[in-house]
Amino acid sequence: MKKILFILFLVCQNLFAQDSKSVDKSFFDDKNYQKYLGEDAVIEYEVGYSYFLYRKDYILLINEVSTRIKILNTDGFDYATVQIPLYRNRYNKESVIVSDAFTYNFEDGKVKKTEFDYNNQFLEHSIGNHWYASFTMPNVKVGSVIEFKTTVISPYLEDAPVWFFQKEIPVKYSKFTFEAPFGIQYIQYINGAEKIKSYEKKGEHIFYANDVPPLKNEGFVSNINNYRASVVHYLSGYRDNNFKIKEFAGNWNDVSKIVNENGKFIEVLKKSYFAKFKTDQLLKDKTFETDKDKIIEILNFVQKNIEWNNIISILPDNDLNKVYDLKKGNSVELNLILVAMLRYAGFKANPIILATKQKGISYLVHPDAFNNVIAGVELNNETILLDATNKFSTINIIPLDNTNWNGRLIEENFNSKEIVLEPKIESKRNVTSYLNFDLQNNTINAKIHDVYSNYEAFVLRNKYKNFTDDKIKEFLQGQYEVEIDTLSISNFNNNNSNVIKYYKLKKENAFDVLADKIYFSPAFIFEISSNIFRQEDRNYPIDFLFPTQNSYSFTYTIPEGYQVESLPENKKMVLKSKVFGVNWNFTHDSKRILFKWNIEFNKAIVDPEEYLNIKKVFEEMVKFMDEKVVLKKI
């Protein structure tokens, strides 16, 4: 206890000078913030310092961050609540100290300072061994200036923090100092498009940037942090007793070998004694039309018999026999069981290591580039991707968080090869609807068939997995603002079939009647009301998740005594690269109007050079949604 108290005393000291002046009335002059109009807040400075604290029998990594933020509007209040990620297992725990925390306001011609109550800190569990420490600054108003210092004390020397110079709001000044200890070697990587300056001074690596523009996340991006201006340090080696540097990895095969050895993949797989018996028992007296059918049978067995504990890991916590007995395990354990059973069934199966989208892309050759494991089967010159953690996954349909750039398939001889994880398989959603006007009640009655395939079905199954039929009905009624009286869903639990959703609904005020004419929007409840792409430009890729075709067919029965007066113009827009396109088409006779509308995303990941073209197509589509079909009384 005395050691811990002594360490806490040390880290609470001001070990580096803040690159800032004290808060005075100039911080409350609106003229000084004219260039930030439209922003929620601006970071005046963020200064970080990571160093190592030596004790007699252990070393701690100390990460200090001092921050000052100007709040510009009510949306900026979000920045007054701070969350700090921590890793805590049964043996070691990261902890945090909050200090020098104040809110400044300008009142009665004076700068008034409110100190944070340091008792108002909370520790919240996230998932697995991940936690959040959080606190909220007091007395925050539009125009307030807040500042605080956080000090994270970590026993994990390999986890030097990633420093982000770029945020979703402007940053006036950002500085990060990393002091590596003698005898331990780190490699560094500077990421992003912004200019980061750096220099070294007495063993310290110092990085800084001025006036960093915000990088907004408007969606359709795997992990926005992949593209922020940042610097990352990875533990890469150490000095042995002869003062020679021993590096952890020099190429991807070395990395794969280290991951394999750390996870004991070969040893764990060889000792999976239950796997042969279970595989023989499962496949006994069964015939399969194709090898893929046999793979699906084994995958389904693991999915149904072993529960995922929601922990993503690259290291097994238990041997596979114990995991099977417990009927529960982490991601690597479930997928190693799958690999073991596939091997006993005669397939060339291996683990694939990858980084989830949540973790982000690593641009360095390093074991820490990865945090998860799935299974791969090499069959007919194709590597089939499998993941047993999700009950709705199937061949080449794996959780989307795993479809992140490239992974490495680890072979039994420790060699590895690159595996592209970007989804290539085409998915479809086909909506067919039949609609009738009820002029007396000003409603449209509709019968709708909604068919989902591949990833479209996978996403739907995961969305509805904990819903009863009544809950699904309630959800759809809220989503589309309709009344549903019939709903049925077919093939929901058959992962290798299309999900078919059928429902009958009634929508009030679905059209307007003016004099002798009826006006209505042809896309009905499926219309797109605004452009999802709003930025003037974008310098990071567009992630549509998976290639898909969404097709909508609407058959409107023309009310008795009416005829078509006008229809929106037919249109087709396809990018030259053919990665994205839309079209809509109207035909009609005296009794019906047939309207067809299609959207095609032909590639999961689209280069940012296509952004303005895609934005323009969406603008045209939104304009079309405002156009009306006009029926005139005969």
C-alpha positions as CSV (number, residue, x, y, z in Angstrom):
1,M,0.0,0.0,0.0
2,K,2.9,2.4,0.8
3,K,4.3,1.8,-2.6
4,I,1.0,2.6,-4.3
5,L,0.6,5.8,-2.3
6,F,4.1,6.9,-3.2
7,I,3.4,6.3,-6.9
8,L,0.2,8.3,-6.7
9,F,2.0,11.1,-5.0
10,L,4.6,11.2,-7.8
11,V,2.2,11.1,-10.8
12,C,0.1,13.9,-9.3
13,Q,3.0,16.3,-9.5
14,N,3.2,18.7,-12.4
15,L,5.9,16.9,-14.4
16,F,5.7,19.1,-17.4
17,A,4.8,22.7,-18.1
18,Q,1.5,23.4,-19.9
19,D,2.0,25.2,-23.2
20,S,-0.7,27.8,-22.4
21,K,-1.5,31.0,-20.7
22,S,-4.0,31.3,-17.9
23,V,-7.7,31.8,-18.7
24,D,-8.4,35.6,-18.9
25,K,-11.3,37.6,-20.4
26,S,-9.9,37.2,-23.9
27,F,-11.2,33.7,-23.9
28,F,-14.8,35.1,-23.6
29,D,-14.5,37.6,-26.5
30,D,-16.6,36.3,-29.4
31,K,-14.3,38.1,-31.9
32,N,-11.6,35.6,-31.1
33,Y,-13.7,32.7,-32.2
34,Q,-15.2,34.0,-35.5
35,K,-13.3,31.5,-37.5
36,Y,-14.9,28.6,-35.6
37,L,-18.5,29.6,-36.4
38,G,-20.6,26.4,-36.8
39,E,-18.3,24.4,-34.5
40,D,-19.6,23.0,-31.2
41,A,-16.3,23.6,-29.4
42,V,-12.6,24.2,-30.0
43,I,-9.7,22.6,-28.2
44,E,-7.4,25.3,-27.1
45,Y,-4.6,22.9,-26.3
46,E,-4.1,19.2,-25.6
47,V,-0.7,18.2,-24.2
48,G,0.3,14.6,-23.5
49,Y,3.3,13.0,-21.9
50,S,4.0,9.3,-21.7
51,Y,6.9,8.0,-19.6
52,F,7.9,5.1,-17.4
53,L,8.1,5.1,-13.6
54,Y,10.6,2.6,-12.2
55,R,10.0,0.9,-8.9
56,K,12.3,-1.6,-7.2
57,D,10.5,-4.7,-8.6
58,Y,8.3,-3.4,-11.4
59,I,7.8,-0.6,-14.0
60,L,4.6,1.4,-14.7
61,L,3.6,3.3,-17.8
62,I,2.3,6.8,-17.0
63,N,0.1,8.6,-19.5
64,E,-0.6,12.3,-18.6
65,V,-2.9,14.5,-20.6
66,S,-3.8,18.2,-20.0
67,T,-6.7,19.6,-21.9
68,R,-8.4,22.9,-22.3
69,I,-11.6,23.3,-24.3
70,K,-13.8,26.3,-25.3
71,I,-17.5,25.5,-25.4
72,L,-19.2,27.3,-28.4
73,N,-22.8,26.1,-28.3
74,T,-25.1,23.7,-26.4
75,D,-24.0,20.7,-28.5
76,G,-20.5,21.4,-27.2
77,F,-21.7,20.4,-23.7
78,D,-20.9,16.8,-24.7
79,Y,-17.2,17.7,-24.4
80,A,-17.7,18.5,-20.7
81,T,-18.2,14.7,-20.1
82,V,-14.9,12.8,-20.4
83,Q,-14.5,9.1,-20.8
84,I,-11.2,7.4,-20.4
85,P,-10.8,3.7,-21.5
86,L,-9.1,1.4,-19.0
87,Y,-8.0,-2.2,-19.1
88,R,-8.5,-4.2,-15.9
89,N,-8.2,-8.0,-15.5
90,R,-8.0,-10.1,-12.3
91,Y,-4.2,-9.6,-12.1
92,N,-3.5,-6.1,-13.2
93,K,-5.6,-2.9,-13.4
94,E,-5.2,0.4,-15.0
95,S,-6.3,3.4,-12.9
96,V,-6.8,7.1,-13.5
97,I,-6.3,10.3,-11.5
98,V,-8.2,13.5,-12.4
99,S,-6.5,16.8,-11.3
100,D,-6.3,20.5,-12.1
101,A,-10.0,20.4,-13.3
102,F,-11.8,23.7,-13.5
103,T,-14.7,25.4,-15.4
104,Y,-14.3,29.1,-16.2
105,N,-17.1,31.5,-16.9
106,F,-17.2,35.3,-17.4
107,E,-19.7,36.8,-15.0
108,D,-20.2,40.4,-13.8
109,G,-17.1,41.5,-15.7
110,K,-14.9,38.9,-14.1
111,V,-13.5,35.4,-14.9
112,K,-15.0,33.0,-12.3
113,K,-13.5,29.6,-11.7
114,T,-15.5,26.5,-10.5
115,E,-13.4,23.5,-9.3
116,F,-14.4,20.0,-10.1
117,D,-15.6,17.9,-7.2
118,Y,-13.1,15.0,-7.4
119,N,-15.5,12.7,-5.7
120,N,-17.8,12.8,-8.8
121,Q,-15.9,10.2,-10.8
122,F,-17.4,6.9,-12.0
123,L,-16.0,3.6,-13.2
124,E,-18.2,1.8,-15.8
125,H,-17.8,-1.7,-17.2
126,S,-17.8,-1.8,-21.0
127,I,-17.2,-5.4,-22.2
128,G,-14.8,-8.1,-21.1
129,N,-11.8,-6.6,-19.4
130,H,-12.5,-3.1,-20.8
131,W,-13.8,-0.3,-18.5
132,Y,-14.4,3.4,-18.7
133,A,-13.6,6.1,-16.1
134,S,-15.9,9.1,-16.6
135,F,-16.5,12.5,-15.1
136,T,-18.5,15.6,-16.0
137,M,-17.2,19.1,-15.5
138,P,-19.4,21.4,-13.4
139,N,-21.3,24.7,-14.2
140,V,-20.8,24.4,-18.0
141,K,-22.5,27.0,-20.2
142,V,-22.3,28.3,-23.7
143,G,-19.0,30.2,-23.7
144,S,-17.4,28.3,-20.8
145,V,-13.8,27.2,-20.8
146,I,-13.0,23.9,-19.2
147,E,-9.7,22.4,-18.4
148,F,-8.6,19.2,-16.7
149,K,-5.7,16.8,-16.4
150,T,-5.9,13.0,-16.4
151,T,-3.1,10.6,-15.4
152,V,-3.5,6.9,-16.4
153,I,-1.3,4.5,-14.5
154,S,-0.8,1.3,-16.4
155,P,1.2,-1.9,-15.8
156,Y,0.9,-2.7,-19.5
157,L,4.2,-1.5,-20.9
158,E,3.3,-2.6,-24.5
159,D,0.3,-0.3,-24.6
160,A,1.8,3.1,-25.3
161,P,-1.2,5.3,-26.1
162,V,-2.1,6.4,-29.6
163,W,-2.0,10.2,-29.7
164,F,-4.6,11.9,-31.9
165,F,-3.8,15.4,-33.0
166,Q,-7.0,15.6,-35.0
167,K,-10.5,15.4,-33.5
168,E,-14.1,16.2,-34.6
169,I,-13.6,19.8,-33.5
170,P,-10.7,22.1,-34.3
171,V,-7.5,21.8,-32.3
172,K,-5.4,25.0,-31.9
173,Y,-2.4,23.2,-30.4
174,S,-1.6,19.6,-29.7
175,K,1.7,18.2,-28.3
176,F,2.7,14.7,-27.4
177,T,6.0,13.6,-25.7
178,F,7.0,10.0,-25.4
179,E,10.0,9.0,-23.3
180,A,11.0,5.5,-24.0
181,P,13.0,3.7,-21.3
182,F,16.5,2.4,-21.8
183,G,16.6,-1.2,-22.8
184,I,13.1,-1.2,-24.4
185,Q,12.6,-0.4,-28.0
186,Y,9.5,1.1,-29.7
187,I,8.7,1.7,-33.3
188,Q,6.5,4.7,-34.3
189,Y,4.2,5.6,-37.1
190,I,2.7,9.0,-38.0
191,N,-0.7,8.7,-39.7
192,G,-3.0,11.1,-41.4
193,A,-2.9,13.9,-44.0
194,E,-2.1,16.8,-41.6
195,K,1.5,18.0,-41.1
196,I,3.0,16.8,-37.8
197,K,6.3,18.2,-36.6
198,S,8.7,16.3,-34.4
199,Y,12.1,16.4,-32.8
200,E,14.1,14.6,-30.1
201,K,15.5,16.0,-26.9
202,K,17.4,14.0,-24.2
203,G,15.7,10.7,-25.0
204,E,12.3,12.3,-25.5
205,H,10.4,12.0,-28.8
206,I,8.3,15.2,-29.1
207,F,5.5,15.6,-31.7
208,Y,3.3,18.8,-32.1
209,A,0.9,20.4,-34.5
210,N,-0.9,23.8,-34.7
211,D,-4.4,24.7,-36.0
212,V,-5.4,21.1,-36.9
213,P,-8.8,21.1,-38.8
214,P,-11.5,18.8,-37.6
215,L,-12.1,15.4,-39.2
216,K,-15.9,14.9,-39.2
217,N,-17.4,11.5,-39.1
218,E,-20.5,11.5,-41.3
219,G,-20.8,7.8,-41.3
220,F,-20.1,5.1,-43.9
221,V,-16.5,4.7,-42.5
222,S,-15.0,1.6,-40.9
223,N,-13.2,3.5,-38.2
224,I,-12.6,7.2,-38.5
225,N,-9.5,6.9,-36.3
226,N,-7.7,5.2,-39.2
227,Y,-7.6,8.5,-41.0
228,R,-7.0,11.0,-38.1
229,A,-3.6,12.7,-37.8
230,S,-2.0,10.6,-35.1
231,V,1.2,9.0,-33.8
232,V,1.4,5.5,-32.5
233,H,4.2,3.6,-30.7
234,Y,4.5,-0.1,-30.6
235,L,6.8,-2.2,-28.4
236,S,9.2,-3.8,-30.8
237,G,12.2,-5.1,-29.0
238,Y,14.5,-5.1,-25.9
239,R,18.2,-5.2,-25.0
240,D,19.5,-8.5,-23.8
241,N,22.1,-9.0,-21.1
242,N,24.8,-8.3,-23.8
243,F,23.1,-5.0,-24.7
244,K,22.0,-6.3,-28.1
245,I,18.6,-5.4,-29.4
246,K,16.3,-8.4,-29.8
247,E,13.4,-7.4,-32.1
248,F,10.0,-9.0,-31.8
249,A,9.2,-9.1,-35.5
250,G,10.8,-8.2,-38.9
251,N,8.1,-9.5,-41.3
252,W,4.6,-10.8,-41.4
253,N,5.8,-14.4,-41.0
254,D,7.7,-13.5,-37.8
255,V,4.5,-11.7,-36.6
256,S,2.4,-14.8,-37.4
257,K,4.9,-17.0,-35.6
258,I,4.8,-14.8,-32.5
259,V,1.0,-14.7,-32.4
260,N,0.9,-18.4,-33.0
261,E,3.3,-19.0,-30.1
262,N,1.7,-16.6,-27.7
263,G,-1.7,-18.2,-28.4
264,K,-0.3,-21.7,-28.5
265,F,-2.5,-22.4,-31.5
266,I,-0.7,-25.5,-32.6
267,E,-0.5,-27.0,-29.1
268,V,-4.1,-26.1,-28.3
269,L,-5.4,-27.6,-31.6
270,K,-3.4,-30.8,-31.1
271,K,-4.8,-31.3,-27.6
272,S,-8.4,-30.8,-28.7
273,Y,-9.1,-34.5,-27.9
274,F,-12.9,-34.1,-28.0
275,A,-12.9,-32.6,-31.5
276,K,-12.2,-35.9,-33.4
277,F,-14.9,-37.8,-31.5
278,K,-17.5,-35.0,-31.9
279,T,-16.7,-34.6,-35.6
280,D,-17.0,-38.4,-36.3
281,Q,-20.2,-38.4,-34.3
282,L,-21.7,-35.4,-36.1
283,L,-20.9,-36.7,-39.7
284,K,-21.6,-40.3,-39.1
285,D,-24.1,-41.8,-41.5
286,K,-24.7,-38.4,-43.2
287,T,-24.3,-37.7,-46.9
288,F,-23.6,-34.2,-48.3
289,E,-24.0,-33.0,-51.8
290,T,-21.0,-30.7,-51.6
291,D,-18.1,-30.0,-49.3
292,K,-19.6,-26.6,-48.4
293,D,-22.6,-28.4,-47.0
294,K,-20.3,-30.4,-44.8
295,I,-18.6,-27.2,-43.7
296,I,-21.9,-25.6,-42.9
297,E,-22.9,-28.7,-40.8
298,I,-19.7,-28.4,-38.6
299,L,-20.1,-24.6,-38.3
300,N,-23.7,-25.0,-37.2
301,F,-22.7,-27.5,-34.6
302,V,-20.2,-25.1,-33.0
303,Q,-22.6,-22.2,-33.2
304,K,-25.4,-24.1,-31.5
305,N,-23.4,-25.9,-28.8
306,I,-20.9,-23.3,-27.6
307,E,-21.9,-19.8,-26.6
308,W,-19.6,-16.8,-27.2
309,N,-18.9,-14.9,-24.0
310,N,-18.7,-11.6,-26.0
311,I,-15.0,-11.3,-25.5
312,I,-12.8,-10.6,-28.6
313,S,-9.4,-12.1,-28.1
314,I,-6.4,-13.4,-29.9
315,L,-5.3,-15.5,-26.9
316,P,-7.2,-18.6,-25.6
317,D,-7.9,-18.5,-21.9
318,N,-8.6,-22.2,-21.6
319,D,-7.7,-25.4,-23.6
320,L,-10.4,-26.3,-26.1
321,N,-11.6,-29.4,-24.1
322,K,-12.4,-27.2,-21.2
323,V,-14.1,-24.6,-23.4
324,Y,-16.3,-27.4,-24.9
325,D,-17.2,-28.7,-21.4
326,L,-18.1,-25.1,-20.2
327,K,-20.1,-24.6,-23.4
328,K,-18.8,-21.0,-23.5
329,G,-15.6,-19.3,-24.7
330,N,-14.0,-16.2,-26.3
331,S,-13.7,-15.6,-30.0
332,V,-10.4,-17.3,-30.6
333,E,-11.5,-20.4,-28.6
334,L,-14.7,-20.9,-30.5
335,N,-13.0,-20.5,-33.9
336,L,-10.1,-22.8,-32.9
337,I,-12.6,-25.4,-32.1
338,L,-14.1,-24.9,-35.5
339,V,-10.7,-25.2,-37.1
340,A,-10.0,-28.4,-35.2
341,M,-13.3,-30.1,-36.2
342,L,-12.8,-29.0,-39.8
343,R,-9.3,-30.5,-39.9
344,Y,-10.7,-33.8,-38.5
345,A,-13.3,-33.7,-41.2
346,G,-10.5,-33.6,-43.8
347,F,-10.4,-29.9,-44.6
348,K,-7.4,-27.7,-44.9
349,A,-8.5,-25.3,-42.1
350,N,-6.4,-22.7,-40.3
351,P,-6.9,-19.7,-38.0
352,I,-6.9,-16.2,-39.6
353,I,-5.7,-13.3,-37.4
354,L,-7.2,-9.9,-38.0
355,A,-7.9,-6.5,-36.6
356,T,-11.5,-5.6,-36.0
357,K,-12.9,-2.4,-37.4
358,Q,-13.3,-1.2,-33.8
359,K,-9.6,-1.7,-33.2
360,G,-8.7,0.0,-36.5
361,I,-6.0,-0.6,-39.1
362,S,-2.4,-1.0,-38.1
363,Y,0.1,0.2,-40.7
364,L,3.1,-1.5,-39.0
365,V,4.4,-5.1,-39.1
366,H,3.7,-5.9,-35.5
367,P,1.9,-8.6,-33.4
368,D,-0.3,-5.8,-31.9
369,A,-1.7,-5.2,-35.3
370,F,-4.3,-7.9,-34.6
371,N,-6.9,-8.5,-31.9
372,N,-9.2,-11.3,-33.2
373,V,-9.2,-14.7,-34.8
374,I,-11.7,-16.3,-37.3
375,A,-11.4,-19.6,-39.3
376,G,-10.4,-20.1,-42.9
377,V,-10.9,-23.2,-45.1
378,E,-9.0,-23.5,-48.4
379,L,-11.3,-25.2,-50.9
380,N,-11.2,-25.2,-54.7
381,N,-8.6,-22.3,-54.9
382,E,-10.8,-20.2,-52.6
383,T,-10.3,-19.3,-48.9
384,I,-13.7,-19.6,-47.2
385,L,-14.2,-17.3,-44.2
386,L,-16.0,-18.6,-41.1
387,D,-16.8,-17.2,-37.7
388,A,-18.6,-19.3,-35.0
389,T,-19.1,-16.4,-32.6
390,N,-22.3,-15.2,-34.4
391,K,-25.2,-17.5,-34.6
392,F,-26.3,-16.1,-37.9
393,S,-22.9,-16.3,-39.8
394,T,-22.3,-18.7,-42.5
395,I,-19.9,-19.3,-45.4
396,N,-18.2,-15.9,-46.3
397,I,-20.8,-14.1,-44.2
398,I,-19.0,-13.1,-41.0
399,P,-19.6,-10.3,-38.5
400,L,-19.0,-7.0,-40.3
401,D,-16.6,-5.8,-37.6
402,N,-14.2,-8.5,-38.9
403,T,-14.4,-7.4,-42.5
404,N,-11.5,-5.0,-41.9
405,W,-8.9,-4.6,-44.7
406,N,-6.6,-7.7,-44.6
407,G,-5.9,-10.6,-42.2
408,R,-3.2,-13.3,-42.1
409,L,-4.0,-17.0,-42.4
410,I,-1.5,-18.9,-40.2
411,E,-0.4,-22.2,-41.5
412,E,0.8,-25.1,-39.4
413,N,4.5,-24.5,-40.5
414,F,4.2,-20.9,-39.1
415,N,4.1,-19.4,-42.5
416,S,1.3,-17.0,-43.2
417,K,-0.4,-15.4,-46.2
418,E,-2.5,-12.3,-46.7
419,I,-6.3,-12.8,-46.8
420,V,-8.6,-10.0,-48.1
421,L,-11.5,-9.5,-45.7
422,E,-13.5,-7.0,-47.7
423,P,-16.9,-8.7,-48.6
424,K,-17.2,-9.6,-52.3
425,I,-20.4,-11.7,-52.2
426,E,-23.4,-9.7,-53.6
427,S,-26.3,-9.2,-51.3
428,K,-29.9,-8.2,-52.2
429,R,-33.0,-6.7,-50.7
430,N,-36.0,-6.9,-52.9
431,V,-39.2,-5.1,-51.9
432,T,-42.4,-5.8,-53.8
433,S,-45.5,-3.8,-52.7
434,Y,-49.1,-3.6,-53.9
435,L,-50.9,-0.4,-52.8
436,N,-54.6,0.7,-52.9
437,F,-56.0,4.2,-52.1
438,D,-58.8,4.5,-49.5
439,L,-60.1,8.0,-50.5
440,Q,-62.8,8.0,-47.8
441,N,-60.3,7.5,-44.9
442,N,-57.3,9.3,-46.7
443,T,-55.1,6.2,-46.2
444,I,-53.1,3.8,-48.4
445,N,-53.4,0.1,-47.7
446,A,-50.4,-2.0,-48.7
447,K,-49.2,-5.6,-48.9
448,I,-45.4,-5.8,-48.9
449,H,-43.0,-8.7,-49.5
450,D,-39.5,-7.9,-48.3
451,V,-36.8,-10.4,-49.3
452,Y,-33.2,-10.3,-47.9
453,S,-30.2,-12.3,-49.0
454,N,-26.7,-12.9,-47.8
455,Y,-25.4,-9.9,-45.8
456,E,-28.8,-8.1,-46.0
457,A,-30.3,-11.2,-44.3
458,F,-27.4,-11.4,-41.8
459,V,-27.9,-7.8,-40.7
460,L,-31.7,-8.2,-40.4
461,R,-31.3,-11.4,-38.3
462,N,-28.9,-9.7,-35.9
463,K,-31.2,-6.7,-35.6
464,Y,-34.3,-8.8,-34.8
465,K,-32.6,-11.6,-32.8
466,N,-34.0,-10.6,-29.5
467,F,-37.4,-9.4,-30.8
468,T,-40.7,-11.2,-30.5
469,D,-43.1,-10.9,-33.5
470,D,-45.0,-8.3,-31.5
471,K,-41.8,-6.3,-30.9
472,I,-40.9,-6.5,-34.6
473,K,-44.4,-5.2,-35.5
474,E,-44.0,-2.4,-33.0
475,F,-40.6,-1.5,-34.4
476,L,-41.8,-1.4,-38.0
477,Q,-44.9,0.7,-37.0
478,G,-42.6,3.2,-35.3
479,Q,-40.0,3.2,-38.2
480,Y,-42.6,3.8,-40.9
481,E,-45.3,5.6,-39.0
482,V,-47.9,3.0,-40.1
483,E,-50.4,0.6,-38.6
484,I,-49.6,-3.1,-39.3
485,D,-52.3,-5.8,-38.9
486,T,-50.4,-8.8,-40.4
487,L,-46.8,-9.8,-40.1
488,S,-44.9,-13.0,-40.9
489,I,-41.2,-13.8,-41.2
490,S,-39.9,-16.9,-43.0
491,N,-36.5,-18.6,-42.8
492,F,-35.3,-16.4,-39.9
493,N,-33.2,-19.2,-38.3
494,N,-32.1,-20.8,-41.6
495,N,-28.8,-18.9,-42.2
496,N,-28.4,-20.3,-45.7
497,S,-31.9,-19.1,-47.0
498,N,-33.3,-15.7,-47.8
499,V,-35.3,-14.0,-45.0
500,I,-38.8,-13.2,-46.3
501,K,-40.8,-10.6,-44.4
502,Y,-44.5,-10.2,-45.4
503,Y,-46.7,-7.6,-43.8
504,K,-50.0,-5.7,-44.5
505,L,-50.2,-2.1,-43.4
506,K,-52.2,1.1,-43.4
507,K,-50.7,4.5,-43.6
508,E,-52.8,7.6,-42.8
509,N,-52.3,10.9,-44.6
510,A,-50.3,9.2,-47.3
511,F,-51.6,11.5,-50.1
512,D,-53.1,14.9,-50.6
513,V,-56.4,15.7,-52.4
514,L,-56.7,19.2,-53.8
515,A,-59.8,20.0,-55.8
516,D,-60.1,17.1,-58.3
517,K,-56.5,15.9,-58.0
518,I,-54.5,13.4,-55.9
519,Y,-50.9,14.0,-55.1
520,F,-48.6,11.3,-53.6
521,S,-44.9,10.4,-53.2
522,P,-44.2,7.3,-55.2
523,A,-41.5,5.8,-52.8
524,F,-44.2,5.6,-50.1
525,I,-42.7,4.6,-46.7
526,F,-39.2,3.9,-48.2
527,E,-38.4,7.4,-49.4
528,I,-35.1,9.1,-48.6
529,S,-35.7,12.5,-47.1
530,S,-32.1,13.9,-46.9
531,N,-28.7,13.4,-48.3
532,I,-26.5,11.3,-46.0
533,F,-23.4,12.9,-47.6
534,R,-23.1,16.6,-46.5
535,Q,-19.4,17.5,-46.5
536,E,-17.8,19.7,-49.1
537,D,-15.1,17.0,-49.6
538,R,-13.9,13.8,-48.0
539,N,-10.4,12.4,-47.9
540,Y,-11.2,8.9,-46.4
541,P,-12.9,5.9,-48.1
542,I,-16.6,5.3,-48.1
543,D,-17.5,2.1,-46.5
544,F,-20.8,0.6,-47.8
545,L,-20.1,-2.5,-45.7
546,F,-20.9,-5.0,-48.5
547,P,-21.9,-5.0,-52.2
548,T,-25.7,-4.9,-52.4
549,Q,-28.6,-4.2,-54.7
550,N,-31.7,-2.7,-53.2
551,S,-34.7,-3.0,-55.5
552,Y,-38.2,-1.6,-54.8
553,S,-41.3,-2.3,-56.9
554,F,-44.6,-0.5,-56.2
555,T,-47.8,-1.3,-58.0
556,Y,-50.4,1.4,-57.3
557,T,-54.1,0.6,-58.2
558,I,-55.5,3.8,-59.6
559,P,-58.8,4.8,-57.8
560,E,-62.0,4.4,-59.7
561,G,-62.8,7.6,-61.6
562,Y,-59.2,8.8,-61.8
563,Q,-56.4,8.8,-64.4
564,V,-52.7,9.6,-64.5
565,E,-52.1,13.3,-65.2
566,S,-48.3,13.4,-64.6
567,L,-45.4,11.2,-63.4
568,P,-41.9,12.1,-62.4
569,E,-39.3,11.7,-65.2
570,N,-37.5,8.4,-65.5
571,K,-33.9,8.6,-64.7
572,K,-30.7,6.5,-64.5
573,M,-27.4,7.6,-63.0
574,V,-24.4,5.3,-62.8
575,L,-20.8,6.3,-61.9
576,K,-18.2,5.7,-64.6
577,S,-16.5,3.3,-62.3
578,K,-19.8,1.5,-61.9
579,V,-19.2,1.2,-58.1
580,F,-22.6,3.0,-57.5
581,G,-25.7,3.7,-59.3
582,V,-29.5,4.4,-59.1
583,N,-32.4,4.4,-61.4
584,W,-36.2,4.8,-61.3
585,N,-38.8,4.1,-63.9
586,F,-42.6,4.5,-64.3
587,T,-45.0,2.7,-66.5
588,H,-48.8,2.8,-66.3
589,D,-52.1,1.9,-67.9
590,S,-55.6,2.9,-67.1
591,K,-55.8,0.8,-63.9
592,R,-52.3,0.7,-62.4
593,I,-49.0,2.5,-62.0
594,L,-45.8,0.5,-61.8
595,F,-42.9,2.3,-60.2
596,K,-39.5,0.6,-59.9
597,W,-36.5,2.1,-58.0
598,N,-33.1,0.5,-57.7
599,I,-29.9,1.4,-55.7
600,E,-26.7,-0.5,-56.4
601,F,-23.6,-0.5,-54.3
602,N,-21.3,-2.7,-56.3
603,K,-18.2,-2.4,-54.0
604,A,-17.9,-2.5,-50.3
605,I,-15.1,0.1,-50.0
606,V,-15.1,3.0,-52.4
607,D,-12.2,5.5,-52.9
608,P,-12.7,9.0,-51.6
609,E,-12.2,10.3,-55.1
610,E,-15.7,9.1,-55.9
611,Y,-17.2,11.0,-53.0
612,L,-18.5,14.1,-54.8
613,N,-20.0,12.0,-57.6
614,I,-21.8,9.8,-55.1
615,K,-23.0,12.9,-53.2
616,K,-24.3,14.4,-56.4
617,V,-26.3,11.2,-57.2
618,F,-27.8,11.3,-53.7
619,E,-28.8,14.9,-54.2
620,E,-30.7,14.0,-57.4
621,M,-32.3,11.1,-55.6
622,V,-33.5,13.3,-52.7
623,K,-34.9,15.9,-55.2
624,F,-36.8,13.1,-56.9
625,M,-38.3,12.0,-53.6
626,D,-40.0,15.4,-53.4
627,E,-41.6,15.0,-56.8
628,K,-45.3,13.8,-56.9
629,V,-47.4,11.5,-58.9
630,V,-50.6,13.4,-59.9
631,L,-53.9,11.7,-60.5
632,K,-56.8,13.7,-62.0
633,K,-60.5,12.9,-61.7
634,I,-62.0,11.9,-65.0
